[in-house]
Structure formats: C-alpha cells, structure tokens
Amino acid sequence: MSHTMNEGYHDEVLQARQPQHGVDPLFVNRWSTRAFQPYTISQQELYALLEAAQYAPSANNMQPWRFFVAATEQEKTLFQSFIMPRNLVWCKNASAYILLASDSLTPDGNENRMHAFDTGAAWQSIALQANMLGLSTRAMGGFEKAAAIEKLAIPSNLHPQIVIAVGKPGSLEQLDESFHPMNKPTPRKSLDELIVPYEVK
C-alpha cells in the first residue's frame, strides 16, 4: 500500500522527517517522547507490547529477549533506584518500565553471537505496537547495569540492554523545562547517506 503526498503522516513529524518512498506512516509517526501524562496502563495493553516483541524475528528462532516488567508503584520505585538521575527527571511519570535483556547462551549452552542484535528487533516491535495503541515508549541506556543485575537477581547469562519507559504521551507542561527543546520528532539521515555503494567485479 503506497501513500501519496502527506496522507497519514502527522504534521509535527513532517517538520523533521520527509518520507519519499511510500513508507507506512506507522514508521514515520513513531518518535520517543519524554513527556508522559498520568495514566494507569492496563495489563492488556502492557502484554500486547510484550506479545508484539514475542513475534520478532531471531537467528535460529532462539528468541533471546527477556522482559523484567515494572507496573506497580513498588516495582517502579525499585527500577527508579538504578535509573540515572537525569533520566529520572522525565521518566518518573511513565506508567511502566520494561527492562529488556538478552540471553547470551543457546539452549545447549553455547554462545549466541546474535543475542543483542535480535533483542533490538524485540525493542522495535514494542515501540511500534505502543504507537498503534496510542502509547509512547522511550528507551534508556542510562541506568546502572550492575545495580539492576543485583536488585533484580538477573542471572549471568542475561545481559540488560535497555530500560523502556512506557506511557500515554503528555504535553510540554508535564515535562521539565530543560527537556522542552529536544522533545520533538527527530530528523533522519537520507538514504543516500545510508546506502553504501560497492563495485561488482
């Protein structure tokens, strides 16, 4: 299905992004806000995000992604104890957190060299499903991995990759002023910069 002109694309997104080849608006409209409004996420919504990730592609179908979920106030407080202070300024208003980890071992105990790469596909699936539900996500690398491993009793074969903040997108009034200038859709490099030419010999 192709899209003509600006059909389906959000105006705020088109100020930074210029789709040219008919990509579905789902991919263009998704961006990672830091502004969240008060919202109680339902288990149905949360599990829909995880189920989307469940169907992500992976090498040899090993599905190395693992989820540590925080949705209650007690669970969120625990997660906030290892999230970096600067990220806490905005993510404290999120409805839930998902720590996304990857299993570095195959079922027979050998190294899975693709574990981190494959888990990135799970993150993309979560982000897109959230967008389809009217939710927003933002991934954080800014957390204390050693503290997360200790406090969540994460086994040595699981590698924490990111913490994802999930919630209903809010307005700038619900965000610390220091983040206002950067809380908007970001531009993307052109395809000419991304497609690497090579010579066929």
LOKOL-473114 format. One record per residue: residue in three letters; x negated, y, z negated of N, C-alpha, C, O, CB in turn. Coordinates in steps of 0.1 Angstrom, whole numbers. Atoms other than C-alpha are relative to their C-alpha. Glycine has a CB too. Example, Ala and Ser with C-alpha at 12.3 -4.5 7.8 and 13.67 -1.06 7.14 Angstrom:
('ala'; (-9; -12; 0); (-123; -45; -78); (-9; 12; 0); (-19; 12; -7); (10; 0; -12)),
('ser'; (9; -11; 0); (-137; -11; -71); (8; 11; -8); (3; 22; -9); (-4; 5; 14)),
This chain:
('met'; (-8; -12; 0); (0; 0; 0); (-9; 12; 0); (-17; 14; -9); (10; 0; -12)),
('ser'; (8; -12; 0); (-15; 33; 10); (7; 12; -6); (20; 11; -7); (-4; 3; 15)),
('his'; (-6; -12; 6); (-9; 67; -5); (-4; 12; 8); (-16; 14; 11); (-5; 2; -15)),
('thr'; (3; -11; -8); (-6; 98; 16); (0; 13; -8); (7; 14; -18); (10; 1; 11)),
('met'; (2; -13; 7); (-16; 133; 5); (-3; -2; -14); (-12; -10; -18); (13; 9; 2)),
('asn'; (2; 1; 14); (-13; 136; -32); (11; -9; -7); (13; -7; -19); (0; 14; -7)),
('glu'; (-11; 8; 5); (15; 111; -37); (-4; -9; -12); (-14; -17; -11); (6; -9; 11)),
('gly'; (3; 8; 11); (14; 96; -72); (-11; 4; -9); (-12; 0; -20); (-2; -14; 4)),
('tyr'; (12; -4; 8); (-17; 114; -84); (4; 12; -9); (12; 20; -5); (-11; 4; 9)),
('his'; (-4; -11; 9); (-14; 137; -114); (-8; 12; 3); (-20; 12; 7); (-4; -5; -15)),
('asp'; (6; -13; -4); (-21; 174; -108); (-13; 2; -8); (-23; 7; -3); (10; 11; -2)),
('glu'; (11; -3; 9); (-45; 176; -138); (-12; -8; 5); (-24; -4; 3); (3; -3; -14)),
('val'; (11; 9; -5); (-66; 147; -123); (-6; 5; 13); (-18; 5; 15); (5; -14; 1)),
('leu'; (4; -5; -13); (-67; 162; -88); (-9; 12; -1); (-16; 16; 9); (12; 3; 9)),
('gln'; (10; -11; 1); (-86; 192; -102); (-14; -5; -1); (-23; 3; 1); (4; 8; -13)),
('ala'; (14; 6; 1); (-116; 169; -108); (-3; -11; 9); (-14; -14; 12); (-2; -4; -14)),
('arg'; (2; 12; -8); (-110; 139; -85); (7; 2; 13); (18; 7; 13); (5; -12; -8)),
('gln'; (-5; -2; -13); (-104; 138; -48); (1; -14; 7); (-8; -17; 15); (-7; 10; 8)),
('pro'; (0; 13; -7); (-93; 103; -37); (2; 2; 15); (10; 11; 19); (12; -9; -5)),
('gln'; (0; -2; -15); (-97; 99; 1); (3; -12; 8); (6; -11; 20); (-14; 5; 4)),
('his'; (-2; 12; -8); (-91; 63; 10); (12; -8; -5); (12; -21; -3); (-13; -8; -1)),
('gly'; (-12; 7; 3); (-57; 54; -4); (0; -8; -12); (8; -17; -14); (4; -8; 11)),
('val'; (1; 8; 13); (-68; 40; -38); (13; 3; -8); (19; 13; -8); (-12; 4; -8)),
('asp'; (-12; -1; 8); (-38; 33; -60); (-2; 11; -11); (-12; 11; -18); (4; -13; -7)),
('pro'; (1; -10; 10); (-30; 62; -84); (-4; -5; -14); (-10; 2; -22); (12; 8; -1)),
('leu'; (3; 6; 13); (-34; 39; -114); (-15; 2; -3); (-19; 5; -14); (3; -15; 0)),
('phe'; (14; -1; 3); (-72; 40; -110); (-5; 15; -1); (-14; 18; -9); (-8; -6; 12)),
('val'; (4; -14; 0); (-74; 78; -103); (5; 7; -13); (-2; 15; -19); (4; 6; 12)),
('asn'; (-7; -7; 11); (-50; 89; -130); (-5; -4; -14); (-4; 4; -23); (15; -3; 0)),
('arg'; (5; 5; 13); (-67; 69; -158); (-12; 9; -4); (-22; 10; 3); (-4; -15; 0)),
('trp'; (11; -6; 5); (-90; 90; -179); (0; -1; -16); (11; -4; -21); (-1; 15; 4)),
('ser'; (1; 3; 14); (-102; 88; -215); (1; 13; -9); (-8; 21; -10); (-14; -7; -3)),
('thr'; (-2; -11; 9); (-87; 114; -238); (-6; -2; -14); (-9; -13; -18); (15; 3; -1)),
('arg'; (4; 0; 14); (-100; 123; -272); (12; 5; -9); (11; 5; -21); (-12; 9; -3)),
('ala'; (-12; -5; 8); (-66; 138; -283); (11; -10; -1); (16; -15; 9); (5; 13; 7)),
('phe'; (-11; 9; 3); (-41; 115; -299); (10; 6; -9); (7; 14; -18); (-6; -13; -6)),
('gln'; (-11; -5; 9); (-7; 122; -314); (3; -11; -10); (0; -23; -7); (12; 4; 9)),
('pro'; (-4; 11; 9); (7; 104; -344); (9; -10; 7); (19; -6; 13); (7; 7; -12)),
('tyr'; (-8; 10; -7); (21; 72; -331); (-3; -14; -6); (-15; -18; -8); (-3; 0; 15)),
('thr'; (2; 14; 6); (26; 37; -346); (2; -10; 12); (12; -12; 18); (11; -3; -11)),
('ile'; (0; 9; -11); (16; 12; -319); (7; -13; -4); (4; -18; -15); (-14; -2; 5)),
('ser'; (-7; 13; 3); (38; -20; -318); (-10; -11; 3); (-19; -10; 11); (13; -1; 8)),
('gln'; (8; 12; -3); (23; -54; -318); (2; -4; 14); (-8; -9; 21); (4; -12; -10)),
('gln'; (-2; 3; -14); (39; -60; -284); (-9; 8; 9); (-15; 3; 18); (15; 3; 3)),
('glu'; (9; -9; -8); (20; -30; -270); (-15; -4; -1); (-22; -6; 9); (2; 15; -4)),
('leu'; (14; 4; 3); (-13; -40; -286); (-3; -13; 7); (-14; -15; 12); (-2; -1; -15)),
('tyr'; (3; 13; -6); (-10; -76; -275); (1; 0; 15); (-6; -8; 22); (10; -10; -6)),
('ala'; (-1; -2; -14); (-1; -65; -240); (-14; 4; 6); (-19; 0; 16); (10; 10; 5)),
('leu'; (13; -4; -4); (-35; -48; -238); (-10; -12; -1); (-18; -14; 9); (-5; 11; -10)),
('leu'; (9; 12; 2); (-53; -79; -251); (3; -11; 11); (-6; -17; 16); (1; -6; -14)),
('glu'; (-3; 10; -10); (-34; -101; -227); (-5; 4; 14); (-9; -4; 22); (16; -2; 0)),
('ala'; (5; -5; -12); (-44; -79; -198); (-15; -4; 1); (-20; -9; 12); (1; 15; 2)),
('ala'; (14; 4; 0); (-80; -85; -208); (-2; -15; 1); (-12; -20; 6); (-7; 5; -13)),
('gln'; (0; 15; -1); (-73; -122; -212); (-2; -5; 14); (-7; -16; 17); (12; -6; -7)),
('tyr'; (0; 4; -14); (-69; -124; -174); (-11; 6; 8); (-10; 5; 20); (14; 3; 6)),
('ala'; (11; -6; -7); (-100; -105; -165); (-9; -12; 6); (-9; -23; 1); (-9; 9; -9)),
('pro'; (9; 10; -6); (-125; -124; -142); (-13; -2; -8); (-17; 8; -14); (-3; 4; 15)),
('ser'; (13; 2; 7); (-156; -140; -156); (-8; -11; 7); (-1; -20; 13); (2; -3; -15)),
('ala'; (8; 11; -7); (-185; -162; -144); (3; -13; -6); (4; -15; -18); (-15; 4; -3)),
('asn'; (-3; 13; 4); (-176; -198; -145); (12; -1; -10); (14; -11; -17); (-12; -7; -7)),
('asn'; (-12; -1; 9); (-144; -188; -163); (-3; -2; -15); (5; -8; -22); (10; -11; 5)),
('met'; (4; 2; 14); (-162; -187; -196); (7; 10; -9); (7; 8; -21); (-15; 1; -2)),
('gln'; (-8; -10; 8); (-142; -156; -208); (-7; 3; -13); (-2; 0; -24); (14; -6; -3)),
('pro'; (8; -2; 12); (-168; -144; -232); (5; 11; -10); (-1; 13; -21); (-14; 3; 4)),
('trp'; (-5; -11; 8); (-148; -114; -246); (7; -5; -13); (14; -15; -12); (9; 9; 8)),
('arg'; (-6; 3; 13); (-137; -115; -282); (5; 14; -6); (-1; 24; -4); (-10; -7; -10)),
('phe'; (-6; -12; 5); (-114; -90; -300); (0; 1; -15); (4; -9; -21); (14; 2; 6)),
('phe'; (-2; -3; 14); (-116; -76; -335); (10; 12; -1); (6; 23; 4); (-14; 3; -8)),
('val'; (-11; -10; -1); (-84; -56; -340); (3; 7; -13); (4; 0; -23); (13; -6; 6)),
('ala'; (-4; -7; 12); (-76; -29; -365); (12; 9; 3); (12; 18; 11); (-12; 10; -5)),
('ala'; (-12; -8; -2); (-40; -16; -366); (6; 5; -13); (13; 15; -12); (10; -9; 7)),
('thr'; (-5; -5; 13); (-31; -12; -403); (-9; 11; -5); (-21; 12; -1); (2; -12; -10)),
('glu'; (8; -11; 6); (-43; 17; -423); (-13; -5; -7); (-24; 0; -6); (8; 9; -10)),
('gln'; (11; 6; 6); (-65; -6; -443); (-11; -5; 10); (-23; -3; 8); (4; -12; -9)),
('glu'; (10; 4; -11); (-81; -21; -412); (-7; 11; 7); (-19; 11; 9); (8; -9; 10)),
('lys'; (6; -11; -6); (-86; 12; -396); (-10; 7; -9); (-20; 12; -4); (11; 10; 4)),
('thr'; (9; -6; 9); (-103; 26; -427); (-13; -8; 0); (-24; -2; -1); (6; 0; -14)),
('leu'; (12; 9; 0); (-127; -4; -426); (-8; 3; 13); (-20; 5; 12); (3; -15; 0)),
('phe'; (6; -3; -13); (-135; 3; -389); (-7; 14; -1); (-18; 16; 4); (9; 0; 12)),
('gln'; (5; -13; 1); (-140; 40; -397); (-13; 1; -8); (-20; 11; -7); (11; 10; -6)),
('ser'; (12; 0; 9); (-167; 31; -422); (-13; -3; 9); (-24; 0; 4); (1; -10; -10)),
('phe'; (12; 2; -8); (-190; 21; -393); (0; 8; 13); (-9; 6; 22); (-2; -15; 3)),
('ile'; (-1; -9; -11); (-179; 46; -366); (-8; 12; -3); (-7; 18; -14); (14; 3; 4)),
('met'; (8; -12; 3); (-203; 75; -362); (8; 12; -3); (19; 14; 2); (-9; 3; 13)),
('pro'; (-8; -11; 5); (-192; 107; -379); (6; 9; 11); (17; 14; 10); (-9; 9; -9)),
('arg'; (-5; -9; -11); (-189; 128; -347); (12; -7; 7); (21; 1; 11); (-11; 2; 10)),
('asn'; (-11; 7; -6); (-166; 102; -332); (12; 0; -9); (24; 0; -4); (-4; -14; 4)),
('leu'; (-11; 0; 9); (-145; 101; -363); (8; 13; 0); (20; 13; -3); (-6; -2; -14)),
('val'; (-7; -12; -1); (-136; 137; -358); (12; -1; 8); (23; 5; 5); (-9; 12; 5)),
('trp'; (-11; 1; -9); (-114; 128; -329); (8; -14; -2); (20; -14; 0); (-4; 2; 14)),
('cys'; (-7; 14; -1); (-107; 90; -332); (8; -3; -13); (14; -13; -13); (-11; -10; 2)),
('lys'; (-7; 3; 12); (-93; 92; -367); (15; 0; 2); (23; -5; -6); (-3; 10; -11)),
('asn'; (-14; -1; -3); (-59; 100; -351); (5; -11; 9); (17; -12; 12); (3; 13; 7)),
('ala'; (-4; 11; -9); (-59; 69; -329); (9; -10; -8); (9; -11; -20); (-12; -8; 5)),
('ser'; (-9; 9; 6); (-32; 43; -335); (-6; -13; -4); (-2; -20; -13); (12; -2; 9)),
('ala'; (7; 13; 2); (-55; 13; -334); (-14; 0; 5); (-18; 9; 13); (8; -12; 6)),
('tyr'; (14; 2; -6); (-91; 2; -327); (-1; -14; 4); (4; -24; -2); (-11; 4; -11)),
('ile'; (4; 14; -5); (-104; -28; -308); (-15; 0; 1); (-21; 7; 9); (7; -4; 13)),
('leu'; (15; 2; -2); (-140; -38; -313); (-1; -12; 10); (4; -23; 8); (-7; -4; -13)),
('leu'; (1; 10; -11); (-148; -57; -281); (-15; -5; -1); (-24; 2; 1); (2; 7; 14)),
('ala'; (13; 7; 1); (-176; -82; -285); (-1; -11; 11); (9; -14; 17); (-2; -7; -14)),
('ser'; (2; 10; -10); (-191; -107; -261); (-8; -12; -6); (-17; -10; -13); (-8; 6; 12)),
('asp'; (6; 12; 4); (-201; -143; -267); (-12; -3; 9); (-10; -6; 21); (10; -12; -1)),
('ser'; (12; 2; -8); (-237; -148; -255); (-3; -15; 3); (-13; -17; 10); (-12; 6; -7)),
('leu'; (3; 14; -2); (-235; -186; -255); (11; -7; 8); (22; -3; 7); (-2; -7; -14)),
('thr'; (-9; 8; -7); (-219; -211; -232); (6; -10; -9); (0; -12; -20); (-7; -7; 12)),
('pro'; (-6; 11; 8); (-197; -239; -246); (-10; -10; -5); (-9; -17; -15); (11; -6; 6)),
('asp'; (10; 10; 4); (-228; -262; -246); (-12; 6; -7); (-22; -1; -9); (-4; -7; 12)),
('gly'; (10; -6; 8); (-249; -237; -265); (-11; 7; 8); (-21; 12; 2); (-6; -10; -8)),
('asn'; (10; -7; -8); (-270; -223; -236); (4; 15; 1); (15; 19; -3); (-1; -6; 14)),
('glu'; (-2; -14; -1); (-274; -186; -229); (9; 3; 12); (8; -2; 23); (-13; 7; 2)),
('asn'; (-9; -5; -10); (-246; -169; -209); (-6; 13; 4); (-3; 23; -3); (15; 1; -5)),
('arg'; (6; -12; -4); (-265; -143; -190); (10; 11; 5); (6; 22; 6); (-10; -3; 12)),
('met'; (-10; -9; -6); (-233; -127; -177); (10; 5; -11); (19; 12; -8); (8; -6; 11)),
('his'; (-10; -3; 10); (-216; -122; -211); (4; 15; -1); (15; 18; -2); (-5; -5; -13)),
('ala'; (-2; -14; 1); (-220; -84; -213); (7; 5; 12); (17; 13; 11); (-13; 8; -3)),
('phe'; (-6; -5; -12); (-211; -78; -177); (14; -4; 1); (23; 4; 4); (-8; -6; 12)),
('asp'; (-14; 5; -1); (-180; -100; -178); (9; 7; -10); (21; 10; -7); (0; -15; -3)),
('thr'; (-8; -7; 10); (-168; -83; -210); (3; 14; 4); (13; 20; 0); (-7; 0; -14)),
('gly'; (-4; -13; -5); (-169; -50; -192); (13; -1; 9); (20; 9; 9); (-11; 5; 9)),
('ala'; (-13; 2; -8); (-141; -64; -169); (12; 0; -10); (22; 5; -6); (-1; -13; 8)),
('ala'; (-10; 0; 9); (-121; -70; -200); (4; 14; -5); (16; 17; -7); (-3; -9; -12)),
('trp'; (-2; -14; 4); (-125; -34; -211); (8; 8; 10); (17; 15; 7); (-14; 7; -3)),
('gln'; (-7; -7; -11); (-114; -21; -177); (15; -5; 0); (24; 4; 2); (-6; -4; 13)),
('ser'; (-13; 5; 1); (-83; -43; -180); (8; 6; -11); (20; 10; -9); (1; -15; -1)),
('ile'; (-7; -7; 11); (-74; -29; -214); (3; 14; 3); (14; 19; 1); (-9; -1; -12)),
('ala'; (-2; -15; -3); (-78; 7; -202); (11; 2; 11); (19; 11; 9); (-13; 6; 6)),
('leu'; (-11; -2; -10); (-56; 2; -171); (14; -4; -5); (23; 3; -2); (-4; -9; 12)),
('gln'; (-13; 4; 6); (-29; -17; -190); (5; 11; -9); (17; 14; -10); (-1; -13; -7)),
('ala'; (-5; -11; 9); (-28; 11; -216); (6; 11; 8); (16; 16; 4); (-12; 5; -9)),
('asn'; (-5; -11; -9); (-24; 37; -189); (14; -4; 5); (23; 5; 6); (-9; 2; 11)),
('met'; (-13; 4; -5); (5; 17; -175); (11; 1; -10); (23; 2; -7); (0; -14; 6)),
('leu'; (-10; 0; 11); (22; 17; -209); (2; 14; -6); (9; 16; -16); (-4; -9; -11)),
('gly'; (-1; -13; 5); (18; 54; -214); (-9; 3; -12); (-7; 12; -19); (14; 4; -4)),
('leu'; (9; -1; 10); (-10; 49; -238); (-14; 5; 6); (-15; 5; 18); (-2; -13; -8)),
('ser'; (13; -4; -4); (-46; 61; -237); (-11; -8; -8); (-8; -12; -19); (-3; 15; -1)),
('thr'; (11; 6; 7); (-79; 45; -246); (-13; 8; 2); (-15; 15; 12); (-2; -15; 5)),
('arg'; (13; -6; -1); (-114; 58; -252); (-10; -10; -6); (-9; -13; -18); (-1; 14; -6)),
('ala'; (10; 9; 5); (-144; 35; -256); (-12; 8; -7); (-16; 18; -2); (-6; -9; 11)),
('met'; (11; -6; 7); (-172; 43; -281); (-11; -9; -2); (-10; -21; -6); (5; 5; -14)),
('gly'; (12; 8; 4); (-207; 31; -282); (-6; 6; -13); (-15; 0; -18); (-11; 2; 12)),
('gly'; (5; -6; 12); (-213; 54; -311); (6; -6; -13); (15; 0; -19); (3; 15; 0)),
('phe'; (-3; 7; 12); (-209; 30; -340); (-12; -8; -5); (-20; -12; 3); (13; -9; 1)),
('glu'; (12; 7; 6); (-233; 13; -364); (3; -15; 2); (11; -21; -5); (-1; 3; -15)),
('lys'; (-3; 14; -4); (-235; -22; -349); (-4; -9; -12); (3; -19; -15); (-8; -4; 12)),
('ala'; (4; 9; 11); (-254; -37; -379); (11; 0; -11); (14; -10; -17); (-13; 5; -6)),
('ala'; (-11; -1; 10); (-227; -24; -403); (13; -7; 5); (19; -14; -4); (3; 15; -3)),
('ala'; (-12; 7; -6); (-199; -37; -380); (-2; -15; -2); (7; -22; -6); (2; 4; 14)),
('ile'; (2; 14; 1); (-215; -71; -380); (1; -5; -14); (7; -16; -17); (-15; -4; 6)),
('glu'; (-1; 4; 14); (-218; -72; -417); (14; 1; -6); (19; -9; -12); (-9; 9; -9)),
('lys'; (-13; -2; 6); (-184; -58; -426); (11; -9; 6); (21; -12; 0); (4; 14; 1)),
('leu'; (-10; 8; -7); (-165; -79; -400); (-5; -15; 0); (2; -23; 6); (2; 5; 14)),
('ala'; (6; 13; 0); (-187; -110; -406); (0; -6; 14); (4; -17; 16); (9; -9; -9)),
('ile'; (1; 5; -14); (-194; -113; -369); (-11; -10; 1); (-23; -7; -3); (-2; 13; 9)),
('pro'; (10; 10; -1); (-213; -144; -361); (-11; 4; 10); (-9; 13; 19); (6; -14; 5)),
('ser'; (12; -5; -8); (-248; -141; -344); (2; -2; 15); (-5; 5; 22); (-12; -8; -5)),
('asn'; (-2; 2; -15); (-236; -154; -310); (9; 11; 6); (10; 12; 18); (6; -13; 3)),
('leu'; (-9; -10; -5); (-211; -125; -307); (-7; 14; -1); (-12; 17; -12); (13; 1; -8)),
('his'; (7; -13; -1); (-225; -91; -296); (10; 11; 1); (17; 12; 11); (-10; 0; 12)),
('pro'; (-9; -11; -1); (-205; -60; -304); (-4; 9; 11); (-16; 13; 12); (0; 8; -14)),
('gln'; (3; -8; -11); (-203; -39; -273); (6; 14; -2); (-2; 24; -1); (6; -6; 13)),
('ile'; (-6; -13; 2); (-178; -11; -279); (11; 0; -10); (16; -11; -13); (5; 6; 14)),
('val'; (-12; -1; 8); (-151; 1; -302); (10; 9; 9); (6; 20; 13); (-2; 7; -14)),
('ile'; (-9; -7; -8); (-120; 12; -283); (11; 6; -9); (18; -1; -16); (7; -10; 11)),
('ala'; (-11; -7; 7); (-96; 38; -297); (12; 0; 9); (11; 2; 21); (-4; 15; -4)),
('val'; (-13; 1; -8); (-60; 33; -286); (11; 9; -6); (12; 9; -19); (4; -15; 0)),
('gly'; (-11; -8; 6); (-30; 56; -290); (7; 7; 11); (5; 5; 23); (-5; 10; -10)),
('lys'; (-8; -8; -9); (-5; 79; -275); (-7; 13; 3); (-10; 20; -7); (14; 2; -5)),
('pro'; (7; -12; -3); (-22; 108; -257); (7; 12; -6); (19; 14; -5); (-3; 2; 15)),
('gly'; (-5; -12; 6); (-18; 141; -275); (-4; 13; 7); (-9; 13; 18); (-5; 1; -15)),
('ser'; (3; -13; -6); (-23; 178; -269); (-13; 6; -6); (-18; 0; -16); (11; 10; -2)),
('leu'; (12; -6; 6); (-53; 200; -275); (1; 5; -14); (-8; 6; -22); (-5; 12; 9)),
('glu'; (-2; -5; 14); (-37; 214; -306); (-2; -11; -10); (-4; -9; -22); (15; 5; -1)),
('gln'; (2; 11; 9); (-41; 179; -321); (-15; -5; 1); (-18; -16; -4); (9; -12; 4)),
('leu'; (14; 3; -2); (-79; 179; -313); (-9; 11; -5); (-6; 23; -3); (-3; -3; 15)),
('asp'; (10; -10; 5); (-108; 196; -330); (-5; 9; 12); (-7; 4; 23); (-12; -7; -7)),
('glu'; (3; -10; -11); (-117; 228; -310); (-13; -3; 7); (-14; 0; 18); (0; 14; -6)),
('ser'; (13; 3; -6); (-152; 216; -304); (0; -9; 11); (-9; -10; 20); (-10; -5; -11)),
('phe'; (-2; 10; -11); (-139; 189; -281); (9; 5; 11); (10; -1; 22); (6; -13; -6)),
('his'; (-9; -5; -10); (-115; 211; -261); (-6; 1; 14); (1; -4; 23); (5; 13; -5)),
('pro'; (5; -1; -14); (-138; 219; -232); (-2; -13; 8); (-1; -13; 20); (-13; 8; 0)),
('met'; (3; 12; -7); (-146; 183; -225); (12; -10; 1); (11; -21; 7); (-11; -7; -7)),
('asn'; (-12; 9; 0); (-111; 168; -230); (8; 2; 13); (19; 8; 12); (8; 2; -13)),
('lys'; (-7; -1; -12); (-101; 166; -194); (-5; -11; 10); (-16; -16; 7); (-2; 14; 7)),
('pro'; (5; 10; -9); (-104; 142; -164); (-14; 4; 5); (-16; 16; 8); (10; -1; 12)),
('thr'; (14; -2; -4); (-140; 139; -153); (-1; -3; 15); (5; -12; 20); (-10; -8; -8)),
('pro'; (2; 3; -15); (-152; 140; -116); (-8; -13; 2); (-14; -18; -8); (-8; 12; 6)),
('arg'; (7; 12; -3); (-167; 111; -99); (-10; 3; 12); (-7; 11; 20); (10; -12; 4)),
('lys'; (9; -1; -11); (-197; 107; -76); (7; -4; 13); (16; -12; 13); (-13; -8; -2)),
('ser'; (-6; 4; -13); (-189; 105; -39); (-5; -14; 4); (-15; -19; -1); (-4; 10; 11)),
('leu'; (4; 14; -4); (-190; 71; -22); (-13; 1; 8); (-21; -9; 7); (11; -5; 10)),
('asp'; (13; -1; -7); (-220; 84; -1); (-11; -1; -10); (-22; -6; -7); (-1; 13; 7)),
('glu'; (10; 1; 10); (-239; 86; -34); (-1; -15; -6); (-11; -18; -11); (2; 10; -11)),
('leu'; (-1; 13; 7); (-228; 51; -45); (-3; -12; 10); (-8; -22; 5); (13; -2; -6)),
('ile'; (3; 11; -10); (-231; 30; -13); (-14; 1; 5); (-18; 11; 11); (10; 1; 12)),
('val'; (14; 0; -3); (-267; 21; -8); (-3; -6; 14); (1; -17; 16); (-8; -8; -11)),
('pro'; (2; 5; -13); (-278; 18; 28); (-12; -10; 0); (-21; -9; -8); (-3; 12; 10)),
('tyr'; (11; 9; -2); (-301; -10; 39); (-1; -4; 14); (9; -3; 22); (2; -13; -9)),
('glu'; (3; 4; -13); (-316; -24; 70); (2; -15; 2); (-4; -22; -5); (-14; 5; 5)),
('val'; (-1; 15; -4); (-306; -57; 86); (-11; -3; 10); (-11; 3; 21); (14; -3; 6)),
('lys'; (12; 4; -9); (-337; -73; 101); (2; -14; 6); (-6; -19; 13); (-13; 0; -8)),
